[in-house]
Amino acid sequence: MPQIEVRNLRKSFYLSEKSEGLKGAFKGLFSGKKKEIKALCGVSFSIEKGEMIGYIGPNGAGKSTTIKILSGILTPDSGECLVEGRTPWKERIAHVSGIGVVFGQRTQLWWDLAVGESFRLLKAVYRIPDGTYNRNISELTELLKLDQLLSIPVRQLSLGQRMRCEIAASLLHSPPILFLDEPTIGLDALSKLAIREFIRQINRERGVTVLLTTHDMDDIEALCSRVIVIGEGEIYLDGTIADLRKKLTRRRRLLIETEDGAELHHDLAEVISVKGNRRELEFDPEIISPADLVRELMDSYPVKDIYIENIPIEEIVAQLYKEVGEVSP
């Protein structure tokens, strides 16, 4: 049985409609007209224990709504959701003891308290036994390099420091499932690398199941074996990154540098950029194999360096967002 099972989830929100200007705003107080926003339109998927899933889509696609339902924060209009056999919004107290949640733009720590004091308060909230707490705090402090941060008030932390503390806080009670909603948003490169490595480690060593929403495709490629793409409240694709590439494009790129900057031409490859002696070509490997293309170019031109790469995942996802009728953020 899957650890997480979602079947036909639907959720709508209603916004009051108001006309522009003071008169329109005043009239809107009494008109009662509301606009329906369909956040989820029959979403279904399942996740096995120990998977790391990238849950991606443009702004407004329904990602955060899904996470909030899975966390028990929101109740869907219809559909079913089981997380380790529990319905999140019906069994909230039991449910929250088995999940960790990090929202990149919200905090679960107390703003004016030192980090260590916030951790001790969470220990009481989750009723974590002393032995479990001491073991976890020691391990998390070492892995996330928190020893210098425990005595500092949360409000004085940098964004990267706070996110490391947020992730530690979500794991104090040893949950088997971790929901991460934009955990690296706004972070510098070093902080992102540290958080990615930690997520990879807890998945590998503890078997923690991770559902990650992000707009950072480097996060997805570094961490996730599977991606679920949502757009306009519907699942558009559920598969591997290779599946995502195949659905949208078979094409690959070849970067070639010549000795003399000679003009390149090949009937089955398109030159898409030129920088000095370097040319970037795009080709379809089902029309001409990479080996044949490389051999023909090397036979025809004074090649100094050459290598092949996939089209960047950011470009593929941007194309995907356009296909589902959205604009890439």
GUMARSE-535223 format. One record per atom (N, C-alpha, C): residue in three letters; y, z, x. Coordinates in pm, whole numbers, padded with zeros to 5 digits, always signed. Layout:
// residues N
ALAYZX/...
END
This chain:
// residues 329
MET-00120+00000+00085/MET+00000+00000+00000/MET+00125+00000+00088/PRO+00224-00087+00058/PRO+00346-00089+00139/PRO+00418+00046+00138/GLN+00487+00075+00247/GLN+00565+00198+00253/GLN+00686+00190+00161/ILE+00745+00072+00151/ILE+00858+00047+00061/ILE+00823-00074-00025/GLU+00837-00059-00155/GLU+00810-00171-00246/GLU+00922-00182-00348/VAL+00982-00299-00353/VAL+01094-00327-00444/VAL+01053-00442-00534/ARG+01067-00423-00666/ARG+01028-00527-00761/ARG+01138-00550-00864/ASN+01195-00670-00857/ASN+01287-00719-00959/ASN+01406-00625-00984/LEU+01467-00575-00876/LEU+01582-00486-00891/LEU+01704-00564-00939/ARG+01772-00506-01039/ARG+01896-00563-01090/ARG+02002-00454-01098/LYS+02124-00489-01058/LYS+02234-00394-01063/LYS+02365-00469-01081/SER+02443-00427-01181/SER+02574-00486-01205/SER+02681-00377-01203/PHE+02800-00416-01167/PHE+02916-00327-01173/PHE+03020-00393-01264/TYR+03105-00311-01321/TYR+03207-00363-01413/TYR+03345-00322-01365/LEU+03432-00421-01350/LEU+03568-00397-01304/LEU+03666-00429-01415/SER+03767-00344-01430/SER+03871-00369-01529/SER+03955-00489-01487/GLU+03979-00578-01581/GLU+04060-00696-01553/GLU+04206-00667-01584/LYS+04292-00698-01487/LYS+04436-00673-01506/LYS+04514-00796-01465/SER+04619-00824-01540/SER+04708-00934-01505/SER+04804-00890-01397/GLU+04869-00987-01334/GLU+04963-00955-01228/GLU+05090-00892-01285/GLY+05159-00815-01201/GLY+05286-00757-01238/GLY+05272-00624-01311/LEU+05384-00556-01325/LEU+05386-00424-01388/LEU+05342-00431-01534/LYS+05389-00535-01605/LYS+05354-00550-01745/LYS+05204-00572-01762/GLY+05148-00656-01672/GLY+05006-00683-01679/GLY+04923-00560-01647/ALA+04968-00479-01547/ALA+04895-00357-01512/ALA+04897-00258-01628/PHE+05014-00247-01695/PHE+05027-00155-01808/PHE+04938-00200-01924/LYS+04937-00331-01949/LYS+04856-00384-02057/LYS+04707-00362-02028/GLY+04669-00371-01897/GLY+04530-00354-01859/GLY+04476-00215-01887/LEU+04568-00115-01895/LEU+04524+00022-01924/LEU+04464+00033-02063/PHE+04505-00056-02154/PHE+04464-00044-02293/PHE+04375-00160-02342/SER+04368-00267-02263/SER+04294-00383-02312/SER+04144-00362-02313/GLY+04093-00286-02215/GLY+03950-00259-02208/GLY+03866-00378-02163/LYS+03932-00488-02119/LYS+03856-00603-02072/LYS+03795-00573-01936/LYS+03668-00603-01922/LYS+03599-00576-01796/LYS+03526-00701-01749/LYS+03518-00714-01619/LYS+03448-00826-01557/LYS+03318-00776-01496/GLU+03208-00844-01525/GLU+03079-00804-01471/GLU+03057-00866-01333/ILE+03023-00781-01237/ILE+02988-00826-01103/ILE+02838-00800-01083/LYS+02762-00905-01069/LYS+02617-00890-01052/LYS+02587-00873-00903/ALA+02555-00750-00864/ALA+02528-00720-00724/ALA+02386-00758-00684/LEU+02289-00730-00772/LEU+02150-00765-00747/LEU+02094-00835-00869/CYS+02024-00946-00845/CYS+01975-01029-00957/CYS+01825-01051-00945/GLY+01747-00944-00948/GLY+01602-00958-00942/GLY+01547-00959-00801/VAL+01593-00867-00719/VAL+01550-00861-00579/VAL+01411-00798-00568/SER+01323-00862-00490/SER+01188-00810-00467/SER+01150-00829-00321/PHE+01091-00728-00260/PHE+01033-00738-00126/PHE+00951-00613-00100/SER+00868-00617+00003/SER+00792-00499+00042/SER+00797-00486+00194/ILE+00786-00362+00242/ILE+00795-00332+00386/ILE+00679-00240+00423/GLU+00608-00278+00527/GLU+00497-00197+00574/GLU+00546-00092+00673/LYS+00467+00013+00691/LYS+00501+00119+00784/LYS+00517+00062+00926/GLY+00625+00103+00992/GLY+00649+00065+01130/GLY+00721-00067+01150/GLU+00753-00138+01042/GLU+00827-00263+01056/GLU+00974-00236+01088/MET+01037-00333+01156/MET+01182-00333+01174/MET+01235-00460+01108/ILE+01310-00441+01002/ILE+01354-00553+00918/ILE+01505-00569+00929/GLY+01549-00691+00952/GLY+01691-00723+00943/GLY+01723-00771+00802/TYR+01817-00704+00737/TYR+01854-00738+00599/TYR+01995-00795+00606/ILE+02007-00927+00599/ILE+02134-00991+00631/ILE+02185-01075+00515/GLY+02315-01100+00519/GLY+02380-01180+00417/GLY+02530-01163+00428/PRO+02607-01250+00364/PRO+02753-01239+00370/PRO+02804-01117+00297/ASN+02932-01087+00315/ASN+02994-00976+00242/ASN+02978-00999+00092/GLY+02943-00892+00019/GLY+02926-00902-00125/GLY+02792-00956-00169/ALA+02698-00973-00074/ALA+02569-01032-00109/ALA+02477-00934-00179/GLY+02498-00802-00160/GLY+02413-00701-00223/GLY+02338-00613-00124/LYS+02372-00623+00004/LYS+02300-00547+00107/LYS+02319-00396+00089/SER+02444-00352+00084/SER+02471-00209+00074/SER+02423-00152-00059/THR+02433-00232-00165/THR+02382-00187-00295/THR+02233-00160-00287/THR+02159-00249-00219/THR+02016-00228-00202/THR+01987-00100-00125/ILE+02059-00079-00015/ILE+02039+00041+00067/ILE+02067+00166-00015/LYS+02171+00163-00096/LYS+02206+00281-00177/LYS+02101+00310-00284/ILE+02041+00207-00338/ILE+01932+00228-00434/ILE+01809+00285-00362/LEU+01775+00227-00248/LEU+01662+00277-00170/LEU+01683+00421-00125/SER+01810+00461-00107/SER+01842+00597-00063/SER+01851+00695-00179/GLY+01850+00644-00303/GLY+01863+00732-00419/GLY+02006+00760-00460/ILE+02102+00693-00396/ILE+02244+00714-00428/ILE+02280+00643-00558/LEU+02226+00523-00578/LEU+02252+00446-00700/LEU+02125+00431-00782/THR+02144+00417-00913/THR+02033+00387-01004/THR+02045+00242-01048/PRO+01940+00162-01035/PRO+01949+00022-01077/PRO+01952+00010-01229/ASP+01998-00103-01278/ASP+01996-00129-01421/ASP+01853-00152-01470/SER+01772-00215-01386/SER+01631-00239-01420/SER+01555-00268-01292/GLY+01424-00272-01303/GLY+01341-00298-01188/GLY+01275-00171-01136/GLU+01189-00188-01038/GLU+01115-00076-00982/GLU+01138-00067-00832/CYS+01132+00053-00780/CYS+01147+00076-00637/CYS+01065+00199-00600/LEU+00972+00183-00508/LEU+00892+00294-00460/LEU+00907+00304-00309/VAL+00943+00423-00263/VAL+00953+00450-00120/VAL+00856+00563-00090/GLU+00749+00531-00020/GLU+00639+00625+00004/GLU+00588+00685-00128/GLY+00579+00598-00229/GLY+00526+00640-00358/GLY+00624+00710-00449/ARG+00749+00730-00404/ARG+00849+00800-00486/ARG+00954+00703-00537/THR+01006+00732-00656/THR+01121+00657-00709/THR+01247+00729-00662/PRO+01327+00668-00575/PRO+01436+00740-00508/PRO+01532+00814-00599/TRP+01579+00749-00707/TRP+01681+00811-00792/TRP+01622+00913-00890/LYS+01490+00917-00902/LYS+01427+01015-00991/LYS+01377+01138-00917/GLU+01349+01123-00788/GLU+01293+01232-00708/GLU+01379+01253-00583/ARG+01507+01273-00604/ARG+01601+01269-00494/ARG+01576+01377-00389/ILE+01547+01500-00432/ILE+01532+01608-00334/ILE+01412+01581-00243/ALA+01299+01544-00303/ALA+01182+01512-00222/ALA+01205+01386-00140/HIS+01277+01292-00199/HIS+01298+01163-00135/HIS+01382+01174-00007/VAL+01494+01248-00013/VAL+01583+01252+00102/VAL+01521+01320+00223/SER+01417+01400+00201/SER+01351+01464+00315/SER+01268+01365+00395/GLY+01243+01246+00338/GLY+01160+01148+00405/GLY+01235+01026+00455/ILE+01369+01028+00446/ILE+01448+00913+00493/ILE+01565+00961+00577/GLY+01610+00875+00666/GLY+01736+00894+00737/GLY+01826+00777+00702/VAL+01955+00804+00684/VAL+02049+00699+00644/VAL+02173+00707+00731/VAL+02218+00594+00781/VAL+02343+00586+00855/VAL+02427+00474+00796/PHE+02545+00509+00746/PHE+02641+00410+00699/PHE+02749+00398+00807/GLY+02764+00278+00863/GLY+02853+00260+00977/GLY+02998+00299+00952/GLN+03043+00293+00827/GLN+03183+00322+00798/GLN+03202+00455+00725/ARG+03095+00536+00717/ARG+03106+00669+00658/ARG+03035+00768+00748/THR+03074+00896+00736/THR+03013+00996+00821/THR+02941+01102+00738/GLN+02832+01155+00793/GLN+02763+01266+00731/GLN+02791+01396+00807/LEU+02876+01386+00911/LEU+02912+01503+00992/LEU+03042+01562+00940/TRP+03064+01690+00967/TRP+03185+01758+00923/TRP+03298+01732+01023/TRP+03406+01676+00975/TRP+03511+01619+01057/TRP+03571+01720+01156/ASP+03593+01843+01112/ASP+03663+01941+01196/ASP+03568+02034+01272/LEU+03439+02019+01249/LEU+03342+02104+01320/LEU+03292+02034+01446/ALA+03249+02115+01542/ALA+03185+02059+01660/ALA+03054+01991+01618/VAL+03011+01894+01694/VAL+02890+01818+01662/VAL+02771+01912+01647/GLY+02755+02005+01739/GLY+02642+02098+01734/GLY+02641+02182+01607/GLU+02760+02222+01560/GLU+02768+02299+01436/GLU+02728+02213+01316/SER+02769+02087+01316/SER+02727+01996+01209/SER+02576+01982+01207/PHE+02516+01972+01325/PHE+02371+01960+01332/PHE+02304+02085+01274/ARG+02359+02201+01304/ARG+02298+02325+01253/ARG+02313+02335+01101/LEU+02424+02285+01048/LEU+02439+02283+00902/LEU+02337+02190+00838/LEU+02313+02074+00901/LEU+02213+01982+00849/LEU+02072+02042+00859/LYS+02050+02122+00960/LYS+01922+02193+00971/LYS+01898+02279+00848/ALA+02005+02349+00804/ALA+01994+02433+00685/ALA+01978+02350+00559/VAL+02052+02240+00550/VAL+02045+02154+00431/VAL+01904+02099+00413/TYR+01844+02052+00522/TYR+01711+01992+00515/TYR+01599+02095+00530/ARG+01636+02221+00553/ARG+01539+02329+00571/ARG+01438+02294+00681/ILE+01492+02254+00794/ILE+01408+02213+00907/ILE+01357+02338+00979/PRO+01227+02352+01001/PRO+01175+02467+01075/PRO+01233+02473+01216/ASP+01246+02594+01268/ASP+01308+02613+01400/ASP+01240+02528+01507/GLY+01108+02530+01509/GLY+01036+02456+01612/GLY+01063+02307+01606/THR+01061+02250+01486/THR+01088+02107+01468/THR+01231+02074+01508/TYR+01324+02158+01465/TYR+01466+02133+01496/TYR+01489+02137+01647/ASN+01438+02241+01712/ASN+01462+02255+01857/ASN+01400+02139+01934/ARG+01282+02096+01893/ARG+01217+01985+01960/ARG+01296+01856+01939/ASN+01340+01832+01815/ASN+01413+01709+01786/ASN+01550+01707+01851/ILE+01621+01819+01847/ILE+01756+01821+01904/ILE+01750+01801+02055/SER+01646+01854+02117/SER+01630+01836+02261/SER+01603+01689+02295/GLU+01512+01628+02219/GLU+01476+01489+02244/GLU+01592+01395+02214/LEU+01658+01417+02099/LEU+01768+01329+02060/LEU+01887+01343+02155/THR+01914+01464+02200/THR+02024+01486+02294/THR+02000+01411+02424/GLU+01876+01413+02469/GLU+01843+01342+02594/GLU+01849+01192+02576/LEU+01787+01141+02469/LEU+01778+00997+02450/LEU+01914+00934+02421/LEU+01997+01004+02345/LEU+02128+00950+02307/LEU+02243+01002+02392/LYS+02207+01081+02495/LYS+02307+01134+02589/LYS+02418+01209+02515/LEU+02378+01312+02442/LEU+02473+01389+02359/LEU+02513+01523+02421/ASP+02457+01559+02537/ASP+02478+01695+02588/ASP+02625+01730+02607/GLN+02708+01632+02643/GLN+02851+01659+02663/GLN+02930+01654+02532/LEU+02865+01615+02422/LEU+02936+01595+02296/LEU+02917+01708+02195/LEU+02816+01793+02216/LEU+02780+01891+02114/LEU+02891+01992+02085/SER+02976+02019+02181/SER+03083+02118+02161/SER+03216+02057+02119/ILE+03218+01924+02100/ILE+03342+01854+02067/ILE+03352+01832+01916/PRO+03468+01860+01854/PRO+03485+01831+01710/PRO+03464+01682+01683/VAL+03404+01652+01570/VAL+03372+01513+01535/VAL+03496+01425+01536/ARG+03609+01478+01490/ARG+03733+01399+01482/ARG+03783+01354+01619/GLN+03737+01418+01727/GLN+03783+01382+01860/GLN+03690+01284+01932/LEU+03583+01244+01866/LEU+03489+01152+01928/LEU+03538+01008+01918/SER+03501+00927+02016/SER+03523+00783+02003/SER+03424+00728+01899/LEU+03446+00605+01857/LEU+03357+00546+01756/LEU+03214+00537+01808/GLY+03199+00494+01932/GLY+03065+00484+01989/GLY+02996+00619+01999/GLN+03070+00722+02041/GLN+03013+00857+02049/GLN+02974+00907+01911/ARG+03060+00882+01812/ARG+03030+00931+01677/ARG+02906+00863+01621/MET+02891+00733+01646/MET+02774+00664+01592/MET+02645+00716+01655/ARG+02649+00751+01783/ARG+02530+00810+01845/ARG+02497+00943+01779/CYS+02600+01020+01747/CYS+02578+01148+01680/CYS+02530+01129+01537/GLU+02582+01026+01469/GLU+02538+00997+01331/GLU+02390+00962+01328/ILE+02347+00881+01423/ILE+02205+00842+01427/ILE+02119+00964+01457/ALA+02164+01049+01551/ALA+02089+01173+01579/ALA+02080+01259+01454/ALA+02190+01272+01380/ALA+02191+01355+01259/ALA+02092+01304+01155/SER+02079+01172+01147/SER+01988+01114+01046/SER+01841+01135+01081/LEU+01813+01174+01205/LEU+01674+01188+01250/LEU+01634+01333+01278/LEU+01723+01428+01252/LEU+01693+01569+01281/LEU+01569+01619+01207/HIS+01547+01568+01086/HIS+01436+01617+01003/HIS+01311+01529+01015/SER+01306+01446+01120/SER+01188+01362+01151/SER+01149+01270+01035/PRO+01242+01194+00979/PRO+01204+01104+00868/PRO+01123+00986+00920/PRO+01027+00939+00842/PRO+00949+00822+00883/PRO+01019+00689+00855/ILE+01132+00694+00781/ILE+01205+00573+00744/ILE+01352+00591+00777/LEU+01413+00487+00835/LEU+01554+00493+00871/LEU+01625+00371+00813/PHE+01728+00396+00731/PHE+01813+00289+00677/PHE+01944+00287+00757/LEU+01975+00173+00815/LEU+02095+00159+00897/LEU+02184+00052+00837/ASP+02299+00092+00786/ASP+02393-00001+00724/ASP+02512-00021+00819/GLU+02511-00133+00890/GLU+02615-00168+00988/GLU+02634-00058+01094/PRO+02529-00016+01165/PRO+02543+00095+01259/PRO+02622+00062+01385/THR+02638-00067+01418/THR+02709-00102+01542/THR+02846-00165+01515/ILE+02895-00154+01391/ILE+03022-00217+01357/ILE+03136-00156+01439/GLY+03212-00240+01506/GLY+03327-00195+01582/GLY+03296-00135+01718/LEU+03169-00133+01759/LEU+03133-00070+01885/LEU+03152-00166+02003/ASP+03178-00108+02120/ASP+03184-00189+02241/ASP+03043-00229+02284/ALA+03034-00321+02380/ALA+02906-00378+02419/ALA+02808-00273+02472/LEU+02857-00180+02554/LEU+02769-00078+02612/LEU+02713+00015+02504/SER+02797+00053+02407/SER+02750+00139+02299/SER+02645+00068+02214/LYS+02667-00060+02188/LYS+02570-00138+02111/LYS+02436-00142+02182/LEU+02438-00166+02313/LEU+02314-00173+02389/LEU+02239-00040+02385/ALA+02314+00071+02397/ALA+02251+00203+02396/ALA+02185+00231+02261/ILE+02254+00196+02153/ILE+02200+00221+02019/ILE+02080+00131+01992/ARG+02088+00004+02033/ARG+01974-00086+02015/ARG+01850-00033+02088/GLU+01868+00012+02211/GLU+01754+00061+02288/GLU+01694+00184+02223/PHE+01780+00272+02169/PHE+01729+00392+02103/PHE+01650+00356+01977/ILE+01702+00264+01896/ILE+01632+00222+01774/ILE+01496+00162+01810/ARG+01495+00079+01913/ARG+01369+00019+01958/ARG+01270+00127+02002/GLN+01321+00229+02068/GLN+01234+00334+02121/GLN+01173+00420+02010/ILE+01254+00459+01910/ILE+01198+00543+01804/ILE+01099+00465+01718/ASN+01122+00334+01708/ASN+01025+00250+01635/ASN+00894+00241+01712/ARG+00904+00223+01843/ARG+00785+00207+01926/ARG+00709+00338+01941/GLU+00780+00447+01967/GLU+00714+00573+02001/GLU+00684+00660+01880/ARG+00770+00657+01779/ARG+00747+00740+01660/ARG+00694+00662+01542/GLY+00697+00529+01551/GLY+00654+00447+01438/GLY+00749+00450+01321/VAL+00878+00480+01347/VAL+00978+00487+01240/VAL+01003+00347+01184/THR+00995+00334+01053/THR+01028+00208+00985/THR+01180+00195+00977/VAL+01233+00078+01011/VAL+01378+00059+01016/VAL+01418-00059+00928/LEU+01513-00036+00839/LEU+01577-00143+00762/LEU+01722-00148+00805/LEU+01762-00259+00866/LEU+01892-00272+00931/LEU+01975-00379+00864/THR+02095-00343+00817/THR+02191-00444+00773/THR+02298-00457+00880/THR+02334-00579+00910/THR+02435-00602+01014/THR+02486-00745+01004/HIS+02607-00765+01055/HIS+02660-00900+01074/HIS+02646-00943+01220/ASP+02596-00853+01304/ASP+02581-00883+01446/ASP+02442-00943+01468/MET+02437-01072+01489/MET+02308-01139+01502/MET+02237-01102+01632/ASP+02311-01052+01732/ASP+02245-01002+01853/ASP+02158-00881+01819/ASP+02205-00796+01725/ASP+02123-00683+01680/ASP+01992-00733+01620/ILE+02003-00834+01536/ILE+01885-00886+01467/ILE+01784-00943+01568/GLU+01833-01027+01659/GLU+01742-01090+01756/GLU+01681-00988+01851/ALA+01758-00883+01886/ALA+01709-00783+01980/ALA+01607-00689+01917/LEU+01618-00665+01785/LEU+01539-00558+01723/LEU+01435-00603+01622/CYS+01462-00707+01548/CYS+01385-00731+01425/CYS+01281-00842+01440/SER+01160-00813+01393/SER+01055-00913+01391/SER+01059-00994+01261/ARG+01134-00946+01164/ARG+01139-01011+01033/ARG+01280-00999+00977/VAL+01324-01102+00906/VAL+01455-01098+00841/VAL+01440-01128+00693/ILE+01520-01055+00614/ILE+01532-01084+00471/ILE+01677-01124+00450/VAL+01698-01244+00398/VAL+01833-01296+00377/VAL+01866-01289+00229/ILE+01977-01225+00196/ILE+02020-01212+00058/ILE+02156-01280+00041/GLY+02173-01347-00071/GLY+02300-01412-00102/GLY+02322-01413-00251/GLU+02440-01370-00294/GLU+02474-01364-00437/GLU+02370-01285-00515/GLY+02318-01177-00455/GLY+02228-01088-00524/GLY+02084-01134-00533/GLU+02049-01244-00463/GLU+01913-01296-00468/GLU+01858-01314-00328/ILE+01726-01292-00313/ILE+01662-01314-00184/ILE+01650-01464-00159/TYR+01705-01506-00048/TYR+01706-01648-00014/TYR+01592-01683+00082/LEU+01559-01590+00170/LEU+01453-01613+00268/LEU+01396-01480+00312/ASP+01265-01475+00331/ASP+01196-01357+00382/ASP+01093-01405+00482/GLY+01120-01383+00611/GLY+01028-01432+00713/GLY+01076-01394+00852/THR+01025-01462+00953/THR+01063-01436+01090/THR+01191-01512+01124/ILE+01249-01481+01240/ILE+01365-01557+01286/ILE+01325-01702+01309/ALA+01202-01724+01355/ALA+01153-01862+01370/ALA+01150-01933+01236/ASP+01110-01862+01129/ASP+01111-01921+00995/ASP+01252-01958+00953/LEU+01348-01870+00988/LEU+01488-01896+00955/LEU+01537-02022+01026/ARG+01503-02035+01151/ARG+01543-02155+01226/ARG+01480-02281+01165/LYS+01350-02273+01132/LYS+01281-02390+01079/LYS+01336-02432+00943/LYS+01376-02333+00863/LYS+01424-02366+00729/LYS+01553-02447+00736/LEU+01635-02415+00835/LEU+01768-02475+00839/LEU+01782-02586+00941/THR+01712-02573+01054/THR+01725-02678+01155/THR+01606-02675+01249/ARG+01558-02792+01284/ARG+01455-02803+01386/ARG+01517-02828+01523/ARG+01645-02857+01525/ARG+01709-02908+01645/ARG+01718-02801+01755/ARG+01716-02850+01879/ARG+01732-02764+01995/ARG+01839-02823+02085/ARG+01880-02745+02184/ARG+01987-02790+02274/ARG+01938-02794+02417/LEU+01992-02892+02490/LEU+01960-02907+02631/LEU+02092-02907+02708/LEU+02101-02821+02807/LEU+02218-02816+02894/LEU+02180-02880+03026/ILE+02259-02977+03067/ILE+02227-03052+03189/ILE+02353-03064+03275/GLU+02336-03038+03403/GLU+02446-03053+03499/GLU+02406-03160+03600/THR+02495-03257+03619/THR+02466-03366+03711/THR+02545-03348+03840/GLU+02502-03420+03943/GLU+02568-03409+04073/GLU+02709-03466+04072/ASP+02728-03573+03997/ASP+02855-03646+04005/ASP+02930-03655+03873/GLY+02886-03579+03771/GLY+02954-03585+03641/GLY+02935-03716+03569/ALA+02824-03782+03597/ALA+02799-03913+03536/ALA+02790-03903+03384/GLU+02836-04007+03317/GLU+02824-04013+03171/GLU+02676-04021+03133/LEU+02638-03938+03035/LEU+02499-03935+02991/LEU+02483-04009+02859/HIS+02368-04075+02846/HIS+02339-04140+02718/HIS+02188-04139+02697/HIS+02148-04100+02576/HIS+02007-04109+02537/HIS+02003-04138+02388/ASP+01922-04234+02347/ASP+01918-04276+02207/ASP+01875-04164+02112/LEU+01798-04067+02162/LEU+01741-03964+02075/LEU+01805-03827+02095/ALA+01916-03822+02166/ALA+01987-03695+02187/ALA+02137-03720+02175/GLU+02206-03623+02116/GLU+02350-03635+02093/GLU+02425-03542+02187/VAL+02522-03596+02260/VAL+02608-03514+02344/VAL+02710-03444+02254/ILE+02708-03310+02254/ILE+02798-03236+02164/ILE+02912-03166+02239/SER+02901-03153+02372/SER+03013-03096+02448/SER+03004-03139+02593/VAL+03122-03144+02656/VAL+03133-03182+02797/VAL+03225-03082+02866/LYS+03176-03022+02975/LYS+03257-02930+03055/LYS+03233-02962+03202/GLY+03326-03035+03262/GLY+03309-03075+03401/GLY+03187-03162+03417/ASN+03097-03120+03504/ASN+02974-03195+03528/ASN+02861-03154+03434/ARG+02891-03064+03341/ARG+02788-03014+03251/ARG+02800-03080+03114/ARG+02684-03121+03061/ARG+02678-03179+02927/ARG+02583-03095+02841/GLU+02619-03080+02714/GLU+02531-03012+02618/GLU+02484-03114+02516/LEU+02353-03129+02506/LEU+02293-03227+02415/LEU+02213-03156+02307/GLU+02207-03219+02190/GLU+02127-03165+02080/GLU+02022-03270+02042/PHE+01898-03223+02015/PHE+01790-03317+01984/PHE+01690-03252+01891/ASP+01608-03335+01829/ASP+01503-03290+01739/ASP+01369-03297+01813/PRO+01305-03183+01840/PRO+01180-03184+01918/PRO+01064-03252+01847/GLU+01078-03280+01716/GLU+00972-03351+01645/GLU+00986-03502+01661/ILE+01104-03545+01708/ILE+01126-03688+01734/ILE+01099-03719+01881/ILE+01148-03633+01970/ILE+01118-03647+02113/ILE+01089-03508+02167/SER+00982-03496+02240/SER+00945-03365+02294/SER+01042-03324+02404/PRO+01063-03194+02422/PRO+01151-03148+02531/PRO+01107-03202+02667/ALA+00976-03205+02691/ALA+00926-03252+02821/ALA+00963-03399+02843/ASP+00946-03481+02738/ASP+00978-03624+02752/ASP+01128-03645+02773/LEU+01210-03570+02700/LEU+01355-03584+02714/LEU+01399-03546+02855/VAL+01349-03433+02904/VAL+01386-03388+03039/VAL+01342-03492+03143/ARG+01220-03543+03130/ARG+01169-03640+03227/ARG+01254-03767+03227/GLU+01288-03816+03108/GLU+01366-03940+03101/GLU+01506-03922+03157/LEU+01567-03806+03131/LEU+01701-03782+03185/LEU+01697-03767+03337/MET+01596-03699+03389/MET+01586-03680+03533/MET+01555-03811+03605/ASP+01486-03901+03536/ASP+01459-04033+03596/ASP+01584-04120+03599/SER+01677-04094+03509/SER+01793-04182+03493/SER+01921-04131+03558/TYR+01931-03999+03582/TYR+02057-03942+03629/TYR+02031-03845+03745/PRO+02133-03823+03831/PRO+02120-03728+03943/PRO+02136-03583+03892/VAL+02029-03527+03840/VAL+02035-03396+03775/VAL+02037-03284+03880/LYS+02133-03193+03862/LYS+02144-03076+03950/LYS+02078-02954+03887/ASP+02094-02938+03757/ASP+02037-02823+03686/ASP+02013-02863+03541/ILE+01911-02803+03480/ILE+01880-02840+03342/ILE+01801-02726+03276/TYR+01834-02695+03151/TYR+01750-02601+03075/TYR+01769-02622+02926/ILE+01671-02573+02848/ILE+01666-02594+02703/ILE+01682-02460+02633/GLU+01753-02460+02522/GLU+01771-02337+02445/GLU+01769-02369+02295/ASN+01742-02265+02216/ASN+01752-02279+02070/ASN+01899-02276+02029/ILE+01928-02332+01914/ILE+02064-02319+01859/ILE+02090-02172+01831/PRO+02208-02119+01871/PRO+02237-01977+01852/PRO+02217-01933+01707/ILE+02160-01815+01690/ILE+02131-01764+01557/ILE+02257-01751+01473/GLU+02373-01722+01537/GLU+02498-01710+01461/GLU+02530-01840+01388/GLU+02506-01953+01453/GLU+02535-02082+01391/GLU+02440-02108+01275/ILE+02315-02069+01293/ILE+02216-02090+01186/ILE+02250-02006+01064/VAL+02288-01879+01088/VAL+02321-01791+00976/VAL+02449-01837+00907/ALA+02547-01883+00985/ALA+02669-01937+00925/ALA+02636-02055+00833/GLN+02546-02140+00879/GLN+02502-02253+00795/GLN+02431-02202+00670/LEU+02349-02098+00687/LEU+02276-02041+00574/LEU+02372-01984+00470/TYR+02474-01913+00517/TYR+02572-01855+00425/TYR+02640-01963+00342/LYS+02668-02076+00405/LYS+02729-02186+00330/LYS+02633-02240+00224/GLU+02504-02242+00257/GLU+02405-02293+00162/GLU+02393-02206+00039/VAL+02414-02074+00056/VAL+02404-01985-00060/VAL+02540-01969-00130/GLY+02636-02051-00089/GLY+02763-02054-00161/GLY+02863-01949-00119/GLU+02844-01894+00003/GLU+02935-01790+00051/GLU+03002-01839+00178/VAL+03105-01765+00218/VAL+03173-01792+00344/VAL+03130-01690+00445/SER+03090-01732+00564/SER+03047-01638+00667/SER+03160-01544+00703/PRO+03132-01407+00715/PRO+03236-01312+00748/PRO+03279-01325+00891/
END
